[in-house]
């Protein structure tokens, strides 16, 4: 994203990704977006999953906003695009929704450039403080574009031995982009999710994450929480559904960590 005259990023883009499903990726994207909005930041959540999970979690119907972002060489102003294609979720927070049309979008991209998505998002640099990209749990060009567009990447991962392999795949993609394409972004952190401290395997895996990736790059875990799992049924986040729950406090901590890093 373009820098201001002071050298600071005018809009921070954060990609939430993992090539393994069921690890709390969309839950994290939704809660990070809402948490930042509650702090007074203007936030756009972009759903890049053809299953439209972010919209479903918020009771917002699928739509083609993300598809148009990727496939149209938009001549309209950012203001017009936002007005026509985004859904208002909460104060300060908008969603660019996905639809099943995204399932074939890799064959419809107007440009082969790895920077295409970043360039498309560039026109929103004055409209938002943060843009959160929620990717599908797959390996493919769309994930590569989302990583390239990011200033920071967060990798949610369940504390299971096999999860380390999926984390390594994302990290290999990131290294390849740095080595071959001079990508300027970086890993914000691995986020352990669905954590149960009394499960020996979880504690062991968390320690292994810290050993392999470094303690500074392993974020404070999000514990498994029934109230968090209930949220999509109400179209709410845990900040609304159970604001005093442990999960709400843990996602607030993630939000604060992001804000402090800016």
C-alpha positions in Angstrom: 0.0 0.0 0.0 1.2 3.5 -0.8 3.0 5.4 1.9 2.2 8.9 3.3 4.8 11.7 3.1 5.9 10.7 6.6 6.6 7.2 5.4 3.7 5.6 7.2 1.3 3.2 5.4 -2.0 5.1 4.9 -3.9 1.8 4.9 -2.7 -1.4 6.5 -3.7 -4.6 4.7 -3.8 -7.8 6.7 -4.3 -11.2 5.1 -5.8 -14.0 7.2 -4.8 -17.3 5.6 -4.2 -20.9 6.0 -4.3 -23.7 3.4 -6.1 -25.9 6.0 -9.8 -25.4 6.7 -11.6 -25.4 10.1 -8.9 -23.5 11.9 -10.9 -20.3 12.8 -9.6 -18.3 9.8 -12.9 -16.6 9.1 -13.7 -16.2 12.8 -10.4 -14.4 13.2 -11.0 -12.2 10.2 -14.5 -11.2 11.3 -13.4 -10.5 14.9 -10.3 -8.6 14.0 -12.3 -6.4 11.6 -15.0 -5.7 14.2 -12.5 -5.2 17.0 -10.6 -2.6 15.0 -13.9 -0.9 14.1 -14.9 -0.7 17.8 -11.6 1.1 18.3 -12.7 3.8 15.9 -10.8 2.5 12.9 -12.4 2.4 9.4 -12.3 -1.2 8.2 -13.0 -3.1 5.0 -13.3 -6.9 5.3 -12.8 -8.6 1.9 -14.2 -12.1 1.6 -12.1 -14.0 -0.9 -13.7 -17.4 -0.3 -16.3 -18.6 -2.8 -18.2 -20.2 0.0 -18.8 -16.6 1.3 -18.2 -17.7 4.9 -17.6 -14.2 6.3 -20.9 -13.0 4.9 -22.7 -16.1 6.2 -21.3 -15.5 9.7 -22.7 -12.0 9.7 -26.0 -12.9 8.0 -25.1 -10.9 4.9 -26.1 -12.6 1.6 -23.5 -13.6 -1.0 -22.8 -10.9 -3.6 -20.3 -10.3 -6.4 -18.3 -7.5 -4.8 -15.1 -9.4 -4.4 -15.5 -10.9 -7.8 -15.8 -7.5 -9.4 -12.8 -6.2 -7.4 -10.7 -9.0 -8.9 -12.0 -9.0 -12.5 -12.9 -5.5 -13.4 -10.4 -2.8 -14.4 -12.5 -0.4 -12.4 -12.8 3.1 -13.9 -15.2 4.3 -11.3 -14.1 6.1 -8.2 -13.4 4.3 -5.0 -16.4 6.1 -3.5 -18.8 4.7 -6.2 -17.4 1.2 -5.9 -17.8 1.2 -2.1 -21.3 2.5 -2.3 -22.4 0.0 -4.9 -20.5 -3.2 -3.8 -20.0 -3.2 -0.1 -22.4 -4.0 2.7 -22.5 -2.0 5.9 -21.8 -4.4 8.8 -21.4 -2.1 11.8 -20.3 1.5 12.3 -16.8 1.9 10.7 -17.0 -1.6 9.2 -17.9 -2.7 5.7 -17.8 -6.0 4.0 -17.0 -6.7 0.3 -18.9 -9.9 0.0 -18.1 -13.1 -1.9 -20.2 -15.4 -4.1 -19.8 -18.8 -5.8 -18.5 -16.9 -8.9 -15.1 -16.6 -7.1 -14.6 -20.4 -7.6 -13.5 -19.8 -11.2 -12.0 -16.3 -10.8 -8.4 -17.3 -11.3 -9.2 -17.9 -15.0 -10.9 -14.5 -15.3 -8.3 -12.2 -13.9 -7.5 -9.4 -16.3 -3.8 -9.4 -15.5 -1.2 -12.1 -14.8 0.7 -9.8 -12.5 1.1 -11.0 -8.9 0.4 -7.4 -7.8 -3.1 -7.2 -9.5 -5.1 -7.4 -6.2 -2.8 -5.0 -4.5 -3.3 -2.5 -7.3 -7.0 -3.0 -7.2 -7.0 -2.3 -3.4 -4.8 0.7 -3.9 -7.7 2.9 -4.8 -9.1 2.5 -1.3 -6.0 3.9 0.4 -7.8 7.0 1.7 -11.0 5.2 2.6 -9.9 2.8 5.3 -7.4 2.4 8.1 -7.4 -1.4 7.7 -8.3 -3.8 4.9 -8.7 -7.4 6.1 -8.5 -10.2 3.5 -10.1 -13.5 4.4 -8.9 -16.2 2.0 -10.2 -19.6 1.1 -8.5 -22.6 2.6 -6.8 -23.6 -0.6 -3.5 -23.4 -2.4 -3.9 -21.3 -5.5 -3.2 -18.0 -7.3 -5.9 -16.1 -5.3 -4.1 -16.9 -2.0 -0.8 -15.7 -3.6 -2.4 -12.5 -4.7 -3.8 -12.0 -1.2 -0.4 -12.5 0.4 1.3 -10.2 -2.1 -1.2 -7.5 -1.3 -0.6 -7.8 2.5 1.5 -5.7 4.7 1.0 -8.4 7.3 -0.1 -12.0 7.2 -1.7 -13.8 10.2 -1.9 -17.6 10.0 -4.6 -19.1 12.3 -3.8 -22.7 13.2 -5.3 -25.3 15.4 -2.8 -26.8 17.9 -2.5 -30.1 16.2 0.7 -31.7 14.9 -0.4 -31.7 11.3 -1.1 -28.0 11.4 2.6 -27.2 11.3 2.7 -28.6 7.8 0.0 -26.2 6.6 1.8 -23.3 8.3 5.0 -24.2 6.5 3.2 -24.2 3.2 2.1 -20.6 3.7 5.6 -19.6 4.9 7.1 -21.2 1.7 4.7 -19.1 -0.4 5.8 -16.0 1.5 9.5 -16.8 1.1 9.0 -17.4 -2.6 7.3 -14.0 -3.0 10.1 -12.3 -1.1 12.9 -14.1 -3.1 11.3 -13.9 -6.6 9.0 -10.9 -6.5 10.6 -8.6 -3.8 7.4 -8.7 -1.7 7.7 -6.1 1.1 5.2 -7.7 3.5 5.8 -10.0 6.4 4.4 -12.5 8.9 2.6 -10.8 11.7 2.2 -14.1 13.5 0.9 -17.6 13.9 -2.4 -17.5 15.9 -3.1 -20.7 17.8 -6.9 -21.2 17.8 -9.3 -23.6 19.5 -6.7 -24.0 22.2 -7.4 -26.2 25.3 -4.6 -25.8 27.8 -5.5 -29.0 29.6 -5.0 -31.1 26.5 -1.4 -32.3 26.5 -1.2 -32.3 22.7 -2.2 -28.7 22.5 0.4 -27.6 25.0 3.0 -29.6 23.2 2.1 -28.3 19.8 2.1 -24.7 21.1 5.6 -25.2 22.4 6.6 -26.7 19.1 5.2 -23.6 17.2 7.3 -21.4 19.5 10.4 -23.4 18.8 9.9 -23.5 15.1 8.6 -20.1 14.4 10.0 -18.1 17.3 8.1 -17.0 20.4 7.7 -13.4 19.1 5.8 -14.7 16.0 3.4 -17.0 17.9 0.5 -14.9 19.1 -1.5 -15.4 22.3 -3.8 -18.3 21.7 -7.6 -18.2 21.3 -9.2 -20.8 23.5 -12.0 -23.1 22.3 -15.2 -21.4 23.4 -18.8 -22.4 23.1 -20.0 -18.8 23.0 -17.7 -18.0 20.1 -19.1 -21.0 18.2 -22.6 -19.7 18.8 -22.0 -16.3 17.2 -22.8 -17.1 13.5 -26.2 -18.4 14.5 -27.0 -14.8 15.6 -25.0 -13.0 12.9 -23.0 -11.4 15.7 -19.4 -11.3 16.9 -18.5 -12.4 20.4 -18.0 -8.8 21.3 -21.8 -8.5 21.0 -23.0 -12.0 21.8 -20.8 -12.5 24.9 -18.7 -9.5 25.6 -17.3 -10.7 28.9 -16.5 -14.2 27.6 -12.8 -15.3 27.6 -12.9 -15.4 23.8 -13.9 -11.7 23.6 -11.0 -10.8 25.8 -8.6 -12.8 23.7 -9.7 -11.2 20.5 -9.5 -7.8 22.1 -5.9 -8.7 22.9 -5.2 -9.5 19.3 -6.7 -6.2 18.2 -4.6 -4.3 20.7 -1.5 -6.2 19.4 -2.3 -5.1 15.9 -2.9 -1.5 16.9 0.4 -1.3 18.8 2.3 -2.7 15.8 1.1 0.0 13.5 
